[in-house]
Amino acid sequence: MDSKRRDAIKFIATAPTGMFFLREDRAAKVEPEEALPWIAAGIVAASHLSYTPDLITADQVAASYLPTLIQITDDKDYRREAARLTTQAYTIRAVLAWHINPKNAISHGLQAEKYSILTKNPMLQAHTLRIVAMAYFYGRNYQAAMQKMLKTQEIINNNPVPNAMKSWVYVELAKYQGYHGLIDESRETMKLVYKYRSVQKIHGIGGYESEHTLRRQEGEALAARALHHSNKQEAKALHSAALECYEQSGQTTNIYGERHRIELLNNTLISMLSQQSPDKEECIQVWTDALSSAQSLQSEQRFMEAVIILAMMQGIWSEEDDIRGLQAIATHW
């Protein structure tokens, strides 16, 4: 995203704050019918901003909206719309917390889940539960992550939602099943992903934009199954299939921002290291790109992933001086 476009998005995101004197620490007195359309536009802009290096600005903007939005949910005439926007603001904060303040990710996610119920919108509820599941997953509470995904599955099974969303939910469920060692269940769930796969675009805050995003998630599900596979050859084959998914995803993933690009690099590198004879020079190149990008973005989650991957590389090439030397550049900002 060029600087002019980013500045324009930042202006839209921050405009409601100045117009209605919105602050993180207190609710402002506003007329809902005047304020809500502006805040709605601001939240969409903040979501776009969250894909740029301005992570903190996007988080601060979303935080400034929340007290006023929560207050408006008490008004029965505007409750559902205010709850929708509150859910979206908390969702932005939950996602960004993984990068700037991980300890807040779950609490923001749970608040988003709470207000999503008021919207009576099954699509938004399902999306929000996905975010909560990911927050638990990154927090290494895999059981809670699985429970949230099963609850998400229940929502999409009992409500009319687009196939694109179904495929997205099932691919993430397959990933969590893989991490739990539920190999057969994960394989069966992936069949549902292929059944409902769709290139249909669902615009707005939700992220179900394209096939390549689904391919990245499919690669993660395949790699997760490989973790617990008893047959080493089949595990390597799963990682090879994951690499194909990552390669297809990487052809266009840069349009979705640096956060996703670094994630893709880290996932790719894990599967590369799981091959029979990984290319050391290529692994160093990918890792260096991921690390320096995480440092530049100041993403706690992506930096931690890079540190873990470095430990994997050190285990494979423990006697190599160039691998040992990488430790010196793996420094926190």
C-alpha positions as CSV (number, residue, x, y, z in Angstrom):
1,M,0.0,0.0,0.0
2,D,1.5,3.4,-1.0
3,S,1.9,6.1,1.5
4,K,-0.8,8.4,0.0
5,R,-3.4,5.6,0.2
6,R,-2.3,4.7,3.7
7,D,-2.6,8.4,4.8
8,A,-6.1,8.5,3.4
9,I,-7.2,5.4,5.2
10,K,-5.7,6.7,8.4
11,F,-7.7,10.0,8.0
12,I,-10.9,8.0,7.6
13,A,-10.1,5.8,10.6
14,T,-9.3,8.7,12.9
15,A,-12.0,11.1,11.6
16,P,-14.8,9.9,14.0
17,T,-12.5,10.3,17.0
18,G,-12.1,14.0,16.3
19,M,-15.6,14.7,15.2
20,F,-17.3,13.1,18.2
21,F,-14.5,13.4,20.8
22,L,-14.2,9.6,21.1
23,R,-11.8,8.4,23.7
24,E,-10.6,5.0,25.0
25,D,-11.2,5.9,28.7
26,R,-14.8,7.2,28.5
27,A,-18.0,7.2,26.4
28,A,-18.9,10.3,24.5
29,K,-22.3,11.8,24.3
30,V,-23.4,11.4,20.7
31,E,-26.5,11.0,18.6
32,P,-26.4,7.4,17.4
33,E,-27.9,8.1,14.0
34,E,-25.1,10.6,13.4
35,A,-22.2,8.8,14.9
36,L,-22.7,5.2,13.9
37,P,-22.2,5.7,10.1
38,W,-19.0,7.5,10.7
39,I,-17.7,4.9,13.2
40,A,-18.7,2.1,10.7
41,A,-16.6,3.7,8.0
42,G,-13.8,4.3,10.6
43,I,-13.8,0.6,11.6
44,V,-13.5,-0.5,8.0
45,A,-10.6,1.9,7.6
46,A,-9.0,0.7,10.8
47,S,-9.2,-2.9,9.6
48,H,-7.4,-1.9,6.4
49,L,-4.9,0.0,8.4
50,S,-4.2,-3.1,10.5
51,Y,-2.6,-4.7,7.4
52,T,0.0,-1.9,7.2
53,P,2.9,-1.2,9.6
54,D,0.5,1.2,11.5
55,L,-0.6,-1.6,13.9
56,I,-0.6,0.6,17.0
57,T,-2.6,3.3,15.3
58,A,-5.2,0.8,14.1
59,D,-5.4,-0.6,17.6
60,Q,-5.7,2.8,19.2
61,V,-8.4,3.9,16.8
62,A,-10.5,0.7,17.5
63,A,-10.0,1.2,21.2
64,S,-11.3,4.8,21.0
65,Y,-14.6,3.7,19.5
66,L,-15.4,1.1,22.1
67,P,-16.7,3.0,25.2
68,T,-19.2,5.0,23.0
69,L,-20.3,2.0,21.0
70,I,-20.8,-0.1,24.2
71,Q,-23.0,2.7,25.6
72,I,-25.1,2.8,22.5
73,T,-25.8,-0.9,22.8
74,D,-28.1,0.1,25.7
75,D,-30.3,1.9,23.2
76,K,-32.8,-0.8,21.9
77,D,-33.2,1.2,18.6
78,Y,-29.5,1.0,17.8
79,R,-28.5,-2.1,19.8
80,R,-27.8,-4.5,17.0
81,E,-25.8,-2.0,14.8
82,A,-23.8,-0.8,17.8
83,A,-23.1,-4.4,18.8
84,R,-22.0,-5.3,15.3
85,L,-19.5,-2.4,15.3
86,T,-18.4,-3.2,18.9
87,T,-17.7,-6.8,17.8
88,Q,-15.7,-5.7,14.9
89,A,-13.7,-3.2,16.9
90,Y,-12.8,-5.9,19.5
91,T,-12.0,-8.3,16.7
92,I,-9.5,-5.8,15.3
93,R,-8.0,-5.4,18.8
94,A,-7.8,-9.2,19.3
95,V,-6.0,-9.8,16.1
96,L,-3.6,-6.9,16.6
97,A,-2.9,-8.0,20.2
98,W,-1.1,-11.1,18.9
99,H,1.4,-8.7,17.5
100,I,1.6,-5.8,19.9
101,N,0.4,-7.1,23.3
102,P,-0.3,-10.8,23.3
103,K,-1.7,-11.0,26.8
104,N,-4.8,-9.1,25.7
105,A,-5.7,-11.2,22.7
106,I,-8.0,-13.6,24.5
107,S,-9.8,-11.0,26.6
108,H,-10.5,-8.8,23.5
109,G,-11.7,-11.9,21.6
110,L,-14.1,-12.9,24.4
111,Q,-15.5,-9.4,24.4
112,A,-16.0,-9.6,20.7
113,E,-17.8,-12.9,21.2
114,K,-20.0,-11.4,23.9
115,Y,-21.3,-8.6,21.6
116,S,-21.5,-10.7,18.5
117,I,-24.4,-12.6,20.2
118,L,-26.4,-9.3,20.4
119,T,-26.1,-8.9,16.7
120,K,-28.1,-12.1,15.9
121,N,-25.9,-12.4,12.9
122,P,-24.6,-16.0,12.5
123,M,-21.9,-15.0,10.0
124,L,-20.4,-12.5,12.4
125,Q,-20.7,-14.8,15.3
126,A,-18.9,-17.6,13.4
127,H,-16.2,-15.2,12.3
128,T,-15.8,-13.9,15.9
129,L,-15.5,-17.4,17.3
130,R,-12.7,-18.1,14.8
131,I,-10.8,-15.2,16.1
132,V,-11.3,-16.3,19.7
133,A,-10.1,-19.8,18.7
134,M,-7.0,-18.4,17.1
135,A,-6.3,-16.3,20.2
136,Y,-6.4,-19.4,22.3
137,F,-4.3,-21.3,19.8
138,Y,-1.6,-18.6,19.9
139,G,-1.8,-18.7,23.6
140,R,-1.2,-22.5,23.5
141,N,-4.6,-23.4,24.9
142,Y,-5.3,-25.9,22.2
143,Q,-8.3,-27.5,23.9
144,A,-10.1,-24.1,24.2
145,A,-9.3,-23.4,20.6
146,M,-10.8,-26.6,19.5
147,Q,-13.9,-26.0,21.6
148,K,-14.4,-22.6,20.0
149,M,-14.0,-24.1,16.5
150,L,-16.6,-26.8,17.3
151,K,-19.0,-24.1,18.4
152,T,-18.3,-22.3,15.1
153,Q,-19.0,-25.5,13.2
154,E,-22.4,-25.7,15.1
155,I,-23.3,-22.2,14.0
156,I,-22.5,-22.7,10.3
157,N,-24.4,-26.1,10.3
158,N,-27.5,-24.5,11.8
159,N,-27.6,-21.3,9.8
160,P,-27.6,-20.3,6.1
161,V,-24.1,-19.0,5.5
162,P,-22.1,-18.8,2.2
163,N,-20.1,-21.8,1.0
164,A,-16.9,-19.6,1.1
165,M,-17.3,-19.2,4.9
166,K,-18.1,-22.9,5.4
167,S,-14.8,-23.9,3.6
168,W,-12.9,-21.4,5.7
169,V,-14.3,-22.7,9.0
170,Y,-13.7,-26.3,8.0
171,V,-10.1,-25.7,7.0
172,E,-9.4,-24.2,10.4
173,L,-11.2,-27.0,12.2
174,A,-9.1,-29.4,10.2
175,K,-5.9,-27.6,11.4
176,Y,-6.9,-27.7,15.0
177,Q,-7.8,-31.4,14.7
178,G,-4.4,-32.0,13.2
179,Y,-2.7,-30.3,16.1
180,H,-4.7,-32.5,18.5
181,G,-3.5,-35.6,16.7
182,L,-6.9,-36.4,15.3
183,I,-5.5,-37.4,11.9
184,D,-8.6,-39.3,10.5
185,E,-11.0,-36.5,11.7
186,S,-8.8,-33.9,10.1
187,R,-8.7,-35.8,6.8
188,E,-12.5,-36.1,6.8
189,T,-12.9,-32.4,7.6
190,M,-10.7,-31.5,4.7
191,K,-13.2,-33.3,2.4
192,L,-15.8,-30.7,3.5
193,V,-13.3,-27.9,2.7
194,Y,-13.1,-29.2,-0.9
195,K,-16.9,-29.7,-1.0
196,Y,-17.6,-26.1,-0.1
197,R,-14.6,-24.5,-1.7
198,S,-15.6,-21.3,-3.4
199,V,-13.9,-18.3,-4.9
200,Q,-16.9,-16.2,-3.9
201,K,-15.9,-13.0,-2.3
202,I,-17.5,-11.8,0.9
203,H,-16.6,-8.2,1.4
204,G,-16.1,-6.5,4.8
205,I,-14.4,-7.4,8.0
206,G,-14.2,-11.1,7.9
207,G,-11.3,-11.9,5.6
208,Y,-13.0,-14.4,3.3
209,E,-11.7,-12.6,0.3
210,S,-10.2,-15.2,-2.0
211,E,-9.0,-18.6,-2.9
212,H,-5.4,-18.0,-2.1
213,T,-6.2,-17.2,1.5
214,L,-7.9,-20.6,1.8
215,R,-4.9,-22.3,0.2
216,R,-2.6,-20.9,2.9
217,Q,-5.0,-22.3,5.6
218,E,-5.1,-25.6,3.8
219,G,-1.3,-25.8,3.9
220,E,-1.4,-25.1,7.7
221,A,-4.0,-27.9,8.1
222,L,-1.8,-30.4,6.2
223,A,1.3,-29.4,8.2
224,A,-0.6,-29.8,11.4
225,R,-1.6,-33.4,10.5
226,A,2.1,-34.1,9.8
227,L,3.1,-33.2,13.3
228,H,1.4,-36.3,14.8
229,H,1.7,-38.7,11.9
230,S,3.4,-42.0,12.9
231,N,4.6,-42.6,9.4
232,K,7.6,-40.3,8.7
233,Q,7.3,-40.7,4.9
234,E,3.6,-39.7,4.9
235,A,4.5,-36.8,7.2
236,K,7.0,-35.5,4.8
237,A,4.5,-35.9,2.0
238,L,2.0,-33.8,3.9
239,H,4.6,-31.1,4.3
240,S,5.4,-31.3,0.6
241,A,1.7,-30.8,-0.1
242,A,1.6,-27.9,2.3
243,L,4.5,-26.3,0.5
244,E,2.5,-26.5,-2.8
245,C,-0.4,-24.7,-1.0
246,Y,1.9,-22.0,0.4
247,E,3.5,-21.4,-3.0
248,Q,0.1,-20.9,-4.6
249,S,-1.0,-18.6,-1.8
250,G,2.2,-16.6,-2.0
251,Q,1.6,-15.6,-5.5
252,T,-0.8,-12.9,-4.4
253,T,-0.7,-12.8,-0.6
254,N,1.3,-9.6,-0.5
255,I,-1.9,-7.6,-1.2
256,Y,-3.1,-8.6,2.3
257,G,-0.3,-7.0,4.1
258,E,3.0,-7.7,5.9
259,R,1.5,-9.6,8.8
260,H,0.2,-12.4,6.5
261,R,3.3,-12.4,4.3
262,I,5.6,-13.0,7.3
263,E,3.2,-15.7,8.5
264,L,3.4,-17.4,5.2
265,L,7.2,-17.2,5.2
266,N,7.3,-18.9,8.7
267,N,4.9,-21.6,7.7
268,T,6.8,-22.3,4.5
269,L,10.0,-22.5,6.4
270,I,8.7,-25.1,8.9
271,S,7.6,-27.3,6.0
272,M,10.9,-26.8,4.2
273,L,12.8,-27.9,7.3
274,S,10.6,-31.0,7.5
275,Q,11.9,-32.3,4.1
276,Q,14.4,-35.1,3.7
277,S,17.3,-32.8,2.8
278,P,16.4,-29.1,3.3
279,D,18.3,-26.5,1.4
280,K,20.3,-24.7,4.1
281,E,21.0,-21.6,2.0
282,E,17.4,-21.2,1.0
283,C,16.2,-21.7,4.6
284,I,18.6,-19.0,5.8
285,Q,17.3,-16.6,3.1
286,V,13.7,-17.2,4.0
287,W,14.3,-17.0,7.7
288,T,16.3,-13.8,7.4
289,D,13.5,-12.2,5.4
290,A,10.9,-13.3,8.0
291,L,12.9,-12.2,11.0
292,S,13.9,-8.7,9.6
293,S,10.3,-8.2,8.5
294,A,9.0,-9.1,12.0
295,Q,11.5,-6.8,13.6
296,S,10.5,-4.0,11.3
297,L,6.8,-4.5,12.0
298,Q,7.6,-5.1,15.7
299,S,5.3,-8.1,15.7
300,E,5.6,-10.1,18.9
301,Q,3.9,-13.2,17.3
302,R,5.9,-13.3,14.1
303,F,9.2,-12.6,16.0
304,M,8.5,-15.5,18.4
305,E,7.8,-17.8,15.5
306,A,11.1,-16.8,13.9
307,V,13.0,-17.6,17.2
308,I,11.3,-21.0,17.4
309,I,12.2,-21.7,13.8
310,L,15.8,-20.7,14.4
311,A,16.0,-23.4,17.1
312,M,14.8,-25.9,14.6
313,M,17.5,-24.9,12.2
314,Q,20.1,-25.1,14.9
315,G,18.9,-28.6,15.6
316,I,19.4,-29.6,12.0
317,W,22.7,-27.8,11.3
318,S,24.1,-27.7,14.9
319,E,27.7,-27.6,13.7
320,E,27.4,-25.0,11.0
321,D,28.9,-21.6,11.7
322,D,26.5,-19.7,9.5
323,I,23.6,-21.1,11.4
324,R,25.2,-20.3,14.7
325,G,25.8,-16.8,13.6
326,L,22.1,-16.2,13.0
327,Q,21.5,-16.0,16.8
328,A,23.3,-12.6,16.9
329,I,20.7,-11.0,14.7
330,A,17.6,-12.5,16.4
331,T,17.3,-9.5,18.7
332,H,14.1,-7.9,20.0
333,W,13.5,-4.3,19.3
